[in-house]
Amino acid sequence: MATPNHTGTSHSLFILLGIPGLEDQHIWISRPFFISHLVAVLGNSLLVFIVVTECSLHEPTYFFLCMLAVADLILSTTTVPKALAVFWFHAGEISLDGCAAQILFIHATFIAESVILLAMAFDCSVAVCDPLHYVRVPCCEVIIRVGLAVVLRSFSVILPGVFLVKRLPFCHSNVLPHTYCEHMAVAKFACADIHVNVWYGLSALLSTAMIDALHIWVSYTFILNAVFCLPGIFTIIAQQFGHHVPPYAHILLANICMFEGNIKHPQLKGKNRHHHLHWSNPRQRHREAEKLIS
């Protein structure tokens, strides 16, 4: 086993120990790692293959699932093979560039999954709350835009953190008690001030995961609002839990909820129908184009 190095030079090679205190159990611990990795690779690869080759699955929901599968493949292949090398062969050596690459792909994958889940929630909310608009949105255009947004946001958020790690001098120890390189686990071994790394890590977390979680919650709130406006559901809830509410309140609210949908849905359909007819008329589109040119 490697011993800590306390020379005054900055290390360019690190040694991953695996799971400290359980070195004797590494062979047993590696078995669920290997099985999980194998299942993840085969299952996600099969999912991607089915979605890509089956034309009936070329819908936003399935493409988002495909994106999640690709993210899981990247995460698994970035971390598990090195962990298995540590468990099986005690091959824990990893360069600083390799460590930075692990940090980049691990955290970029987490951010990407957060964005994809947000896109799935927004897709569901549009499909439930505005179905007429949902069927007119081009699927391929949406998927391309979401894919570009996932890649750009993930790497733009995490790249500064990787550069902050690479600028640090590591002169205390090159032994990492871990199975992979994690941002703060690596930064703690630097012989320099790491407050910038800490604050950037927190700001990146708040600006991605927390904001995405809030938007996901808002999207599903709209879905629940649309679902619970159904008169049947309202009647069941009111009859089940409204024992102390006067009967006339039950009847009035149930009728209001019933007539609200009858009034709101024709307005929504008429608005979307007018928009469709407006742009499906070639003469109308020609007049609009002339106005823009003039």
N, C-alpha and C positions, 0 to 999 in steps of 0.2 A: 504494500500500500504506500502511496506517495505521502511524503511528509511536507508540512507547510514550508514555504520558501519565504524568507524575510530579507532578500537582497534589495538593494536600492533601485534596481531597474524595474521598468514596467513590464509585466508579464504579457506575453503574446500567446501563451498556451495555458489552458486550464484543465483540471482533472475533476471529473464528476465521480462522486463516491457512490451514487445510488441512494439507498435509504440507510442513513447512519444508524447503527445499533442493531440492524437486522441483516448484517452482511452474511451471516451463516444461513439465512433463509432466502437469499436472493434467487436460488434456483426454483424454490416453491413459489415465490412471489412472481417470478417471470411467467409462470404458466397462465394465470388469468390475463396478464398483459398480452401475451402472445395470442391467446384465443380471442380476446376482445379486438385486438388489432386485425386478426384474420377475418372475423365476422364483419367488422366495420368496412374493411377494404372490399370484400366480396359483396356485401349487401349494398353499399353505396354505389359501387361500380355497376351492379345489376340494375339499380334504380335509375342511374343516369342512362344506361343503355336502353332500358325500356321506354323512358320518356322521350329520348331522342329518336328512336326508331318507330314508335307507335304514333301515327298521325292523329288518332283520336285523343291523345293526351297533350296535344300542342295547345294548351290553355295556360293562362298566367299562373294559376295555382300550382300546376304540375311543374312548370318551369321554375317557380320559386323553390319547390321541393328539390328539384334538380340542383339548384344553386346551393342549397343547404348541404346536399350530399357531397358536392365538390368541396365545399368548405370543410366538411368533416374528413374527407380524404386528405386534404392538405394538412390539417391539424394532426391527424393520426400518423401520417408518414413523416412529419417533421419531428415528432417527439419519441414515438414508441421504438423505432429501430435503434436509436442511440441508447435508450434505456435498456433494451434487450442486450445490446453489446456490453453494457456495464454489468448486467446481471450474469450473463453467460461467460464472457471472456475477460472481465475486468478491464475492458478497453474504454476507459473513461476520458481519454485525452481528447480535447476539442480546442481548436484555435479560437482566437478572439473574433476573427471574421465569421467562423462557424457559429460561435455563440451569438453574435449580432444577428446572423441570419435566422437562428432559432427564435430570438426575441421578436424579430420583424414578422415572421410568418405566424407565430403563435398569437400575438396580440392583434395582428391584422385580421386573422381568421375570426377571433372573437368579435371584433368590431363589425366585420362583414356579416356574421350571423345575426347580430343585433339589427343591422339595416334590413336584412332580408325578412326577418320576423316583422319588422315595422311595415315593410311593403306588403306582406301577406295580410296583416291586420287592416291596412288601408284598402287593399283589394277586396277583402270581405265586406268592409263597411260600405264601399261604393256599390258592390253587387247587391247588398240588402237594401240600402237606403235610396239608391238611384239606379235601378236596374235598366231603365231605358237608355240612360247615358252609358252604362257599363258595356252594353252590347255593341255600341258604336265605336268604342275606343279600340284602335288597332293593337292587336296582341303583340306582334313582333316589335313595333315601335316602343311599346311600354317596356318589354323585356330588355331591349337593348339599352334604353335609358337607365333602367334600374341597375342593370349589370355594370354600366359605366360608373354610376353613382356609388355602387358598392366598392368597386376597385379604387376609385379616386379617393373616396372618403377614408377607406381603411388605411391606405398607404400614406396619405397626407397627414393623418393624425399620428401614426406610429413612427414615421421616419425621423422626425425631430428627436424622439426619445431614443432611437437607435444611435443617432449621432451624438447625443449627450452621453451615452454609455461608452462609445468608442473614444471620446476625448479624455476619459478618466484615466489617470495613472494607477496601475494595480501593482503596488510594491509590498503589500502585507502578506498575502497568501494567494496561491493559485489553486487551492483545493476547494471545490464547491460541494457542500453536502446536499446534493440534489440529483435528480435523474435527468434534468434538462436545464438549460440556461433561462432563468427568469429575470426580468428587468431589475427589480429591487434586490433580489438575492445576489446578483452579480455586482450591483452598485455598492452594496454594503462592504465589499472587500476592497474598495478604492481607498487610496491614501490622499483623498482630496475632499472638498466640500461637495456633498451630494444633495443639498437643499433644492437646487434647481431640478434635479431628477425627481425628487419626491413631489414637489409642487406640480411639475408637469404631468406626472403620472396621475395625480388626483384630478387635475383639470381635464385630462383626457378622459378619465372615467366619467366625470360629471357631464362633460360635453357630448358624450356618446351614449353610454348605457343608460344613464339616468334620464336624459332627454328622450331617447328612443322608448324607454319604458313608459314615460308619461304619455307620449303620442300613441303608443299601443293601447294604453288604458282609455284614452279619449276615443279612439276608433271603436273599441268594443263597447264603450258607453253608448255611442250612436247606434250600434247594432242592437244592444239591449233595449234602447229606447224605441227603436222601430219594432222589435219583437213584442214588447210589453204594451204597445199601443193596440195590439190586436184585441178586439172585444172579448173573444172567448177566454183568453188568458186573464184579462182584467176581471172578468166575471168570476172565474175560478178563485183568483186570489182574494177578491173582495168577499166572496161567500165563505171562504175558509178562515180568513183572519180578521174580518171586520164584524165581529159579533156585537161590538158595542156601538156600531155606527147605525144611525136611524135608517129604517128601510127605504124611506124616500131618497136618502143620499145615495144608496146603492143604485136605485133605479135611475136617478138623474145622471149620475156619473157614467153608468153603463151606456145610457142613450147618447150622452155627449161623445163618449169614445167611439160609439158605433157610427154616429153621423160625421164625426171629424174625418174618418177615413174616406167616407163617401164624398165629402166635399174636397178633401185635399188631393186624392188620387186623380180625379178628372183634370184638375188644374195642372198637376205635374205632367200627365200624359199629353194634355193639350199644348203645353209649353214645349215639350220635346217634339211633338208632332209638327208644330209650327216651325221650329228650328230645322227639322229634317226637310220639310217641304220648301223652305226658304232656300236652302243650299242645294237641293236636288233640282232646282229649276235653272237650266243653263242661261236663260235670259237674265234672270236675277243675278247670277254670278257674274255675267258679263257687265251688267250695270254697276255692280259693286267694284269690279276691277277698273272700270273707266273712272269712277270716283276717286279711287286710290291714285291712279296715274295723273289725273288732273290736279 
